[in-house]
């Protein structure tokens, strides 16, 4: 079958359309449709993924040599705890426990790095030998986990993160322990935000999650909104002893978690 090469104008039109699609998917995700993360993963793969058989759109436009905005800044070399560089964890009275993308609400300053560093930098480290980069998350979600294809087999370290709760965060309610899920989807949302900040001049987006709660990520405390009252059956911070298990459900002692 004969093929016709695309013109520069064709490629620029594709870029505009892919950016618009990412923005629409991001807005849909923020309204509560978290499965939209799969379409965001496909869009980012189209823009960025280079291989022997795949030519990224930005590569064809000679735009992969630009600096990318990155919102992760922790050094994980000596980190004794599970590390999530892009995803924050939120706990509160009305929020049993969920992962959130902070977008432009984070107190971290966005830094600019080369595409290779941004694409391959570790954003998850569960301290069990499972480290994942932006590339790992995006390509697995797009190629195997329902983005552009549902594969009968899935990358083990991605499966441990998305299905086996390898980060270890749980919440306790009514005497039962429940894993907090969806971390890979929230990571894709934050990656999408970084891509849009990189490609769209003066792009900004704020989190639409306005519920009160404690928000933290990696080893750094990010922000706190103090609730007016605490329900004893949900979060019993007031009654916890220093050596008791932290009521937030992290599995650590209170003195080493939320005591301060």
C-alpha positions in Angstrom: 0.0 0.0 0.0 1.4 3.4 -1.0 1.8 6.0 1.7 1.9 9.8 1.5 4.1 11.7 3.9 2.4 14.3 6.1 3.3 17.9 5.7 4.4 20.2 8.5 1.0 21.8 8.4 -0.6 18.3 8.8 1.6 17.6 11.8 0.9 20.9 13.5 -2.9 20.3 13.1 -2.5 16.9 14.7 -0.6 18.5 17.6 -3.4 21.1 18.1 -6.0 18.3 18.1 -4.1 16.1 20.5 -3.6 19.0 23.0 -7.4 19.7 22.8 -8.2 16.1 23.4 -5.9 16.0 26.4 -7.6 19.1 27.9 -11.1 17.6 27.4 -10.0 14.3 29.0 -8.4 16.2 31.9 -11.6 18.1 32.5 -13.7 14.9 32.3 -11.4 13.2 34.8 -11.6 16.2 37.2 -15.4 15.9 37.1 -15.2 12.3 38.5 -14.8 10.1 35.4 -11.4 8.5 36.4 -11.5 6.0 33.5 -10.6 9.0 31.3 -7.0 8.4 32.5 -6.8 5.6 29.9 -7.5 8.1 27.0 -5.0 10.5 28.5 -2.3 7.8 28.5 -3.0 7.1 24.8 -2.8 10.8 23.9 0.5 11.2 25.8 1.9 8.1 24.0 1.0 9.6 20.7 2.8 12.8 21.6 6.0 11.3 23.2 6.6 7.6 22.6 9.6 6.8 20.5 10.6 3.3 19.4 11.8 1.4 16.4 8.3 1.1 15.1 6.7 4.2 16.7 7.4 7.8 15.9 6.2 10.4 18.4 4.3 13.4 17.1 6.6 15.8 19.0 9.6 13.9 17.6 8.3 14.3 14.0 8.0 18.1 14.7 11.5 18.2 16.3 10.0 19.4 19.6 11.3 16.8 22.0 14.4 18.8 22.7 12.4 21.2 24.9 12.4 21.4 28.7 9.5 19.6 30.4 7.7 20.8 33.5 8.2 18.3 36.4 6.3 18.5 39.8 8.3 15.8 41.6 11.4 16.9 43.4 12.2 14.3 46.2 15.5 12.4 46.3 14.6 8.8 46.7 18.1 7.3 47.2 17.9 7.1 51.0 14.1 7.3 51.4 13.0 4.6 53.9 9.3 5.0 53.0 7.3 4.3 49.8 7.7 7.2 47.5 5.1 8.7 45.2 6.5 11.7 43.4 3.4 13.0 41.6 0.4 11.7 43.7 -0.8 13.1 47.0 -2.8 11.2 49.6 -5.8 12.9 51.2 -7.4 12.0 54.5 -10.3 13.7 56.2 -13.7 13.3 57.9 -15.7 13.3 54.6 -12.8 11.7 52.7 -12.1 8.1 53.8 -8.8 8.2 51.9 -8.0 8.9 48.3 -5.2 9.9 45.9 -5.3 13.3 44.4 -3.5 15.2 41.7 -2.5 18.6 43.0 -2.1 20.3 39.6 -1.1 23.9 40.3 -2.2 23.8 43.9 0.9 22.0 45.1 3.4 24.0 47.2 6.3 22.5 45.2 7.7 24.7 42.5 7.7 23.1 39.1 11.1 22.6 37.7 12.1 22.2 34.1 14.2 19.2 32.9 15.1 17.5 29.7 12.6 15.2 28.1 14.7 12.1 28.8 15.0 12.9 32.5 11.3 13.8 32.8 10.2 10.6 30.9 12.5 8.1 32.7 12.7 9.7 36.2 11.3 7.4 39.0 7.9 8.6 40.3 7.0 5.5 42.3 9.2 3.5 44.6 7.4 0.9 46.8 10.7 -0.3 48.4 10.0 -3.8 47.2 12.1 -3.4 44.1 9.3 -1.9 42.1 10.2 1.5 40.6 8.2 3.1 37.9 8.7 6.1 35.7 6.3 8.2 33.8 7.1 6.2 30.7 6.3 2.9 32.5 2.9 4.2 33.7 1.9 5.8 30.4 3.0 3.0 28.0 1.6 0.2 30.2 -1.7 2.0 30.6 -2.0 2.7 26.9 -0.7 -0.6 25.5 -1.9 -3.1 28.1 -4.4 -1.7 30.6 -7.3 -0.6 28.4 -6.0 2.6 26.7 -5.5 1.5 23.1 -5.4 -2.3 23.9 -6.3 -4.8 26.6 -3.5 -7.2 26.9 -4.1 -10.7 28.5 -0.8 -10.1 30.5 0.3 -6.9 32.2 3.6 -5.6 33.5 4.1 -7.1 37.0 5.4 -3.9 38.7 2.5 -1.9 37.2 0.0 -4.6 38.4 1.5 -4.5 41.9 1.0 -0.8 42.0 -2.5 -0.6 40.5 -4.0 -3.9 41.7 -2.0 -5.1 44.7 -1.6 -1.8 46.6 2.2 -2.1 46.7 2.4 1.4 48.1 0.7 0.1 51.2 -1.8 2.9 51.9 -5.0 1.8 53.6 -7.9 3.4 55.5 -9.8 1.9 58.5 -13.5 2.2 58.8 -15.9 0.3 61.1 -13.1 -2.0 62.1 -12.2 -3.0 58.5 -9.1 -2.1 56.6 -9.6 -1.0 53.0 -6.9 -0.4 50.3 -6.8 3.0 48.7 -7.0 2.5 45.0 -6.6 4.4 41.7 -3.1 5.7 42.2 -2.0 5.0 38.6 -4.9 6.9 37.2 -4.2 10.0 39.4 -0.5 9.8 38.3 -1.6 9.9 34.7 -3.7 13.0 35.5 -0.7 14.8 37.0 1.5 13.7 34.1 -1.1 15.1 31.7 -1.0 18.4 33.6 2.8 18.5 33.2 2.5 17.9 29.5 -0.1 20.6 29.1 2.0 23.1 31.0 4.9 22.2 28.8 3.0 22.6 25.5 0.5 25.4 26.2 1.8 28.8 27.1 0.7 30.0 30.5 -1.4 26.9 31.1 -2.8 26.5 34.6 -5.3 24.3 36.3 -6.5 24.1 39.9 -7.8 21.1 41.7 -11.6 20.9 42.0 -11.4 18.8 45.1 -12.3 21.3 47.9 -13.1 18.9 50.8 -11.3 19.6 54.0 -8.6 17.2 54.9 -4.9 16.5 55.4 -2.9 16.2 52.1 0.5 14.8 52.0 2.8 13.1 49.4 6.3 11.5 49.4 7.9 12.4 52.7 7.0 16.1 52.6 3.9 17.6 54.3 2.1 19.6 51.7 -0.9 21.2 53.2 -3.5 20.9 56.0 -7.0 22.2 56.6 -8.1 21.6 60.2 -11.6 20.1 60.5 -13.9 21.6 63.0 -14.9 18.3 64.5 -13.7 14.7 64.4 -16.0 11.7 64.2 -14.7 9.1 66.7 -15.8 6.1 64.5 -13.8 7.5 61.5 -10.6 9.1 62.6 -9.6 9.1 66.3 -6.6 11.3 66.4 -7.5 12.8 69.7 -7.6 9.5 71.5 -4.5 7.9 70.0 -1.4 7.3 72.1 2.1 8.0 70.8 2.8 4.3 70.3 -0.6 3.3 68.9 -1.2 2.7 65.3 -1.9 6.0 63.5 -5.6 6.4 63.0 -5.0 7.6 59.4 -4.5 3.9 58.4 -0.9 4.1 57.3 0.2 1.2 59.4 2.8 3.3 61.2 2.9 4.3 64.9 1.1 7.6 65.6 4.4 9.2 66.8 6.0 8.5 63.5 3.1 9.6 61.4 0.5 12.3 62.3 1.4 12.9 66.0 3.2 16.2 65.3 
